[in-house]
Amino acid sequence: MTLLDQDSNSIAFVDVSKTFPTARGAVTALERLSFSIRRGEYACILGQSGCGKSTTANLILGLERPTSGFITVAGADPAREFARLRGRLGSVFQSDRLLPWRTAIANVRLPLEILKIPESSLTRRAAQWLKRLGLEGFEDSYPQQLSGGMRQRVALARALVPEPEILVLDEAFAHLDEVTSERLRIDFHRLSKETGKTVVHITHSIEEALMLGDRIFVLGKPGKLLAVIDDVVGKDRAELRSDILSHLQGAARHARKERSSIDRPGGRAAIGEEWAT
């Protein structure tokens, strides 16, 4: 079975590289990245800042095109065949990105309006998802009237209401306090499993990845796959944490050694790395 076997794989990257031009030369965000995510799997992509996690998310969503290599998402090229994926992909980012002039229920309705779903079912479907995410009674509240955790619940409902096959979360809980974020993680994980979603969860938190992931893909700079942790559920978390830290620390030592061999200023290490996040 190959990475591009869509009978089992919902998402596949094959030798994907991504570079961004800067005034001082090209910055590599991903370097020959290959992996696949199965249908119905909760996959966490874990790594430090600057390792290409968000670039990977943007490529899955069709917001960027790879410099080289191939990507398939539900059998389509997400950048070139985006129309085929309308309504089949959902996303939630660190910022809730709610429209301040719309109420909670109007924000949740928005993707259904874009998809031209019949008016008769819009409010009902939006209200159902707000209820499932614990926001019954807050349908007519505006974003500025809600707490950060409640706003993120609205954002999750908005992503779920079109009933997409695949959900991409990019540090979706990172800005919340620990109690709120843990509650949201538990609720979202339960809903994603109940509805059979394929989830790609971008995170820098080892604990979050261990809590949620069926598999964990560990990335290092610049966008290299360091390890794949299979069958996370049921394994000893302390051992897994140690294994992941070993991979990340080894990659960090290698990166420091490589940087020390490049002359500053003007060397590659002097180039801003903000693109490779």
C-alpha positions as CSV (number, residue, x, y, z in Angstrom):
1,M,0.0,0.0,0.0
2,T,1.4,3.4,-0.9
3,L,1.0,6.8,0.7
4,L,-1.4,7.8,-2.0
5,D,-3.8,4.8,-1.4
6,Q,-7.0,6.7,-0.8
7,D,-8.9,3.6,0.3
8,S,-7.2,4.0,3.7
9,N,-5.5,7.4,3.7
10,S,-7.5,10.6,4.2
11,I,-4.4,12.8,3.8
12,A,-1.0,12.1,2.2
13,F,2.2,14.1,1.8
14,V,4.8,12.7,-0.6
15,D,8.3,14.3,-0.6
16,V,6.7,17.7,0.1
17,S,9.0,20.7,0.3
18,K,8.1,24.3,0.9
19,T,10.3,27.3,0.7
20,F,9.5,31.0,1.1
21,P,11.5,33.8,-0.6
22,T,13.0,36.5,1.5
23,A,15.3,39.4,0.7
24,R,18.2,37.4,1.9
25,G,17.4,34.1,0.2
26,A,14.9,31.3,0.4
27,V,13.8,30.0,3.8
28,T,12.9,26.3,4.0
29,A,9.8,25.6,6.0
30,L,9.4,21.9,5.0
31,E,12.0,19.5,3.6
32,R,10.9,16.4,1.7
33,L,8.1,15.6,4.2
34,S,6.2,12.4,3.7
35,F,3.4,11.0,5.9
36,S,-0.1,9.7,5.7
37,I,-3.2,10.1,8.0
38,R,-5.9,7.5,7.9
39,R,-9.6,8.2,7.8
40,G,-11.1,8.7,11.2
41,E,-7.8,9.1,12.9
42,Y,-6.9,11.8,15.4
43,A,-3.4,12.8,14.3
44,C,-1.3,15.3,16.3
45,I,1.5,17.1,14.5
46,L,3.9,18.1,17.3
47,G,7.0,20.3,17.3
48,Q,8.7,23.4,18.5
49,S,8.1,26.9,17.0
50,G,9.6,27.2,13.5
51,C,9.4,23.6,12.5
52,G,6.8,24.0,9.8
53,K,3.7,22.9,11.7
54,S,1.5,25.8,10.6
55,T,2.8,25.5,7.1
56,T,1.7,21.9,7.0
57,A,-1.8,22.9,8.1
58,N,-2.0,25.6,5.4
59,L,-0.9,23.1,2.8
60,I,-3.6,20.7,3.9
61,L,-6.2,23.5,3.8
62,G,-5.1,24.5,0.3
63,L,-4.0,28.0,1.5
64,E,-0.4,27.3,0.2
65,R,1.0,25.2,-2.6
66,P,4.1,23.0,-2.1
67,T,7.3,24.0,-3.8
68,S,7.8,20.4,-4.7
69,G,6.2,17.1,-4.0
70,F,2.5,15.9,-3.9
71,I,-0.4,16.3,-1.5
72,T,-3.8,14.6,-1.5
73,V,-6.6,15.4,0.8
74,A,-9.7,13.1,0.5
75,G,-8.5,12.2,-3.0
76,A,-8.0,15.8,-4.2
77,D,-5.1,18.3,-4.6
78,P,-6.2,20.8,-1.9
79,A,-4.6,23.9,-3.7
80,R,-5.5,23.0,-7.3
81,E,-8.9,21.3,-6.7
82,F,-10.2,23.3,-3.8
83,A,-13.7,23.3,-5.1
84,R,-13.9,19.5,-4.7
85,L,-13.2,20.0,-1.0
86,R,-15.8,22.7,-0.3
87,G,-17.7,21.7,2.9
88,R,-15.4,18.6,3.4
89,L,-12.7,20.5,5.3
90,G,-13.0,22.5,8.5
91,S,-10.5,24.5,10.4
92,V,-10.1,26.1,13.8
93,F,-7.2,28.5,14.6
94,Q,-5.7,29.9,17.8
95,S,-7.7,33.1,17.2
96,D,-11.4,32.3,17.0
97,R,-11.9,34.7,14.0
98,L,-15.5,35.3,14.9
99,L,-17.3,38.2,13.1
100,P,-18.0,40.8,15.9
101,W,-21.2,42.1,14.2
102,R,-22.8,38.6,14.2
103,T,-24.3,36.8,17.1
104,A,-23.0,33.3,18.1
105,I,-25.7,31.5,16.1
106,A,-25.1,33.8,13.1
107,N,-21.4,33.1,13.2
108,V,-22.1,29.3,13.2
109,R,-24.6,29.7,10.3
110,L,-22.0,31.4,8.1
111,P,-20.4,28.3,6.4
112,L,-23.9,26.9,5.7
113,E,-24.8,30.2,4.0
114,I,-21.6,30.1,1.9
115,L,-22.5,26.5,0.9
116,K,-26.0,27.7,0.0
117,I,-27.7,25.3,2.3
118,P,-31.5,25.8,2.4
119,E,-32.6,28.6,4.8
120,S,-35.1,26.3,6.5
121,S,-32.3,24.2,8.1
122,L,-29.6,26.8,8.8
123,T,-30.7,28.0,12.3
124,R,-31.7,24.5,13.4
125,R,-28.3,23.0,12.5
126,A,-26.4,25.9,14.0
127,A,-28.4,25.7,17.3
128,Q,-27.8,21.9,17.5
129,W,-24.1,22.4,17.4
130,L,-24.1,25.2,19.9
131,K,-26.1,23.0,22.2
132,R,-23.7,20.0,21.7
133,L,-20.8,22.4,22.7
134,G,-22.5,23.6,25.8
135,L,-23.7,27.0,24.6
136,E,-27.5,26.5,24.7
137,G,-28.9,29.9,25.8
138,F,-26.1,31.9,24.3
139,E,-27.3,31.8,20.7
140,D,-28.0,35.5,20.5
141,S,-24.9,36.7,22.4
142,Y,-22.2,38.6,20.5
143,P,-18.6,37.6,20.6
144,Q,-17.6,40.5,22.9
145,Q,-20.2,39.2,25.4
146,L,-18.6,35.8,25.6
147,S,-15.5,34.5,27.5
148,G,-12.5,33.3,25.5
149,G,-13.4,29.6,26.1
150,M,-17.0,30.3,24.9
151,R,-15.8,32.1,21.8
152,Q,-13.6,29.1,21.0
153,R,-16.6,26.8,21.4
154,V,-18.5,29.0,18.9
155,A,-15.5,28.6,16.5
156,L,-15.6,24.8,17.0
157,A,-19.4,24.7,16.3
158,R,-18.8,26.8,13.1
159,A,-16.2,24.3,11.9
160,L,-18.4,21.3,12.7
161,V,-21.8,22.6,11.4
162,P,-21.1,21.7,7.7
163,E,-20.3,18.2,8.9
164,P,-16.8,18.1,7.2
165,E,-14.9,14.9,6.8
166,I,-11.6,16.5,8.0
167,L,-10.9,19.0,10.7
168,V,-7.6,20.9,11.0
169,L,-6.9,22.5,14.4
170,D,-3.9,24.9,14.5
171,E,-3.0,25.5,18.2
172,A,-6.7,25.9,18.8
173,F,-6.5,25.7,22.6
174,A,-3.1,27.2,23.2
175,H,-4.3,30.7,24.2
176,L,-6.8,29.5,26.8
177,D,-6.2,28.9,30.5
178,E,-5.4,25.2,31.4
179,V,-8.7,24.4,33.0
180,T,-10.7,25.8,30.1
181,S,-8.5,24.3,27.4
182,E,-8.6,20.8,29.0
183,R,-12.4,20.9,29.1
184,L,-12.5,22.0,25.5
185,R,-10.0,19.3,24.5
186,I,-12.1,16.6,26.1
187,D,-15.4,17.8,24.6
188,F,-13.9,18.2,21.1
189,H,-12.2,14.9,21.2
190,R,-15.4,13.2,22.2
191,L,-17.4,14.9,19.4
192,S,-14.8,14.1,16.8
193,K,-14.8,10.4,17.7
194,E,-18.6,10.3,17.9
195,T,-18.9,11.8,14.4
196,G,-16.0,9.9,12.8
197,K,-13.9,12.9,11.8
198,T,-10.4,12.8,10.6
199,V,-8.5,15.3,12.8
200,V,-5.2,17.0,12.2
201,H,-4.2,18.8,15.4
202,I,-1.2,21.1,15.3
203,T,0.4,21.6,18.7
204,H,3.6,22.4,20.5
205,S,2.4,20.7,23.7
206,I,3.6,17.1,24.3
207,E,0.9,16.7,27.0
208,E,-1.9,17.7,24.6
209,A,-0.6,15.4,21.9
210,L,-0.4,12.5,24.4
211,M,-3.9,13.2,25.7
212,L,-5.6,13.4,22.3
213,G,-3.7,11.7,19.6
214,D,-4.1,8.2,18.1
215,R,-0.8,8.9,16.4
216,I,1.8,11.7,16.9
217,F,4.0,13.0,14.1
218,V,7.1,14.7,15.6
219,L,8.6,17.5,13.4
220,G,11.9,19.2,13.7
221,K,13.5,22.1,11.9
222,P,13.3,22.7,9.0
223,G,10.0,20.7,8.5
224,K,11.5,17.2,8.8
225,L,9.7,14.2,10.2
226,L,11.7,13.1,13.2
227,A,9.4,10.3,14.4
228,V,6.0,8.8,14.2
229,I,4.5,7.6,17.5
230,D,2.0,4.9,16.7
231,D,-0.9,3.5,18.8
232,V,-0.6,6.2,21.5
233,V,-3.7,5.1,23.4
234,G,-3.0,2.7,26.2
235,K,0.8,3.2,26.2
236,D,2.8,4.5,29.1
237,R,2.8,8.3,28.9
238,A,6.0,8.8,30.7
239,E,7.9,6.5,28.3
240,L,6.3,8.2,25.3
241,R,7.1,11.7,26.7
242,S,10.7,10.6,27.2
243,D,10.9,9.2,23.6
244,I,9.4,12.4,22.1
245,L,11.8,14.7,24.2
246,S,14.7,12.6,23.0
247,H,13.8,13.2,19.4
248,L,13.2,16.9,19.9
249,Q,16.4,17.5,21.9
250,G,18.5,15.5,19.4
251,A,17.1,17.6,16.6
252,A,17.8,20.8,18.6
253,R,21.4,19.8,19.2
254,H,21.9,19.1,15.6
255,A,20.4,22.5,14.6
256,R,22.7,24.3,17.0
257,K,25.7,22.5,15.7
258,E,24.7,23.4,12.1
259,R,24.1,27.0,13.0
260,S,27.5,27.3,14.6
261,S,29.2,26.3,11.4
262,I,27.5,29.1,9.4
263,D,29.1,32.5,9.5
264,R,27.1,35.3,10.9
265,P,26.1,37.9,9.7
266,G,24.6,37.0,6.3
267,G,24.7,33.3,6.9
268,R,21.7,31.1,6.7
269,A,21.2,31.3,10.4
270,A,20.8,35.1,10.2
271,I,17.8,34.8,8.0
272,G,14.5,35.4,9.8
273,E,12.7,32.1,10.5
274,E,9.2,33.5,11.0
275,W,8.0,31.9,7.8
276,A,8.8,28.4,9.0
277,T,6.2,28.2,11.8
